[in-house]
Amino acid sequence: MIGSGLKKFAEANGLTVKNGVAYGTYDGVFLTLQEGAGWKSVSAAVYFDTAEQSDRVRGWLGDEARQKEFRIQGGSVTDVSVKPGSVQVAFTDNPGTMGKIEAFLPLFTAMLKDLAVKSTQVCHSCGMAGGDAADVLIGSTVYHLHDSCSAKAEAELREEADERKSTGSVAKGAIGAALGAIIGAIPWVIVYAMGYIASLLGLLIGICAKKGYELAKGKETKAKGIVIVICVLLAVVVAEFAAIVAVNTADGIELGWTFGEIVAFMLEWAMGEGLAVVLKEIALGWLFALLGIFQLLRDTFRQTKVEKVVRL
Ligand SMILES: [Zn+2]
């Protein structure tokens, strides 16, 4: 997607706007710019001659002061990515971000040129100049590729996607997510028992459920998001009731009660004066948990998307 800010920038700098991206040579570097909900991204199509070049680029982009200054989204593979063929940087999109990007670009291109990273005039896959190289959009970057090189890239992407879909299992991931959610719910129960409102800790339940899914080697598909949401919603309810039991043990529930007796006691309490309180706390817990895992899930969906290859 391309908004008015990027469009204006593209026009002023002679970039081509096509297929939802702006691309072309800017200050000697072959760049692609685009944006989505809450982010703008810049990626440079490059050819690294040495591993040292890519390490230095990674180091430059990983600098925390620089990330802060230019609103670079750090910490996730999808936000700053340096790999053979491309360097991608995502920016948090707020008013003024376009100005940050305009200030960032000359420094970025100067850094690439200082390191003698090849970007224009070469195929970004094989590094050779000349031949039948053409512009090809893959994911969010436009590359200059030979026909045979882009066919190879397309085959590799398909293979990668197939492999990702065939490793791990959703069932294993679900068990991991459930265990993670239960562990993440423990602080909720403790904090509640100490007399505080615990809804904010719904966030922790979400994070633990996702971690559990991954540790259990759950399959990386969209089902992951659904499994995590279900585990989180259930865990918040369980945590809320466990917390009520913990609080009411002192005045009501006694040790030695059967499970059925405890449930009956809780239901009676929940149906009476406690109902409004319980519902409110569960709803708030859900809200915080879902807000917390929104970003995590967005990354999941982005990572499981198969990148398309479009010849421009
Ligand atoms: Zn090539």
Residues whose N, C-alpha, C, O or C-beta is under 5 A from the ligand:
A	BS01	ZN	C123 S125 C126 H146 C149
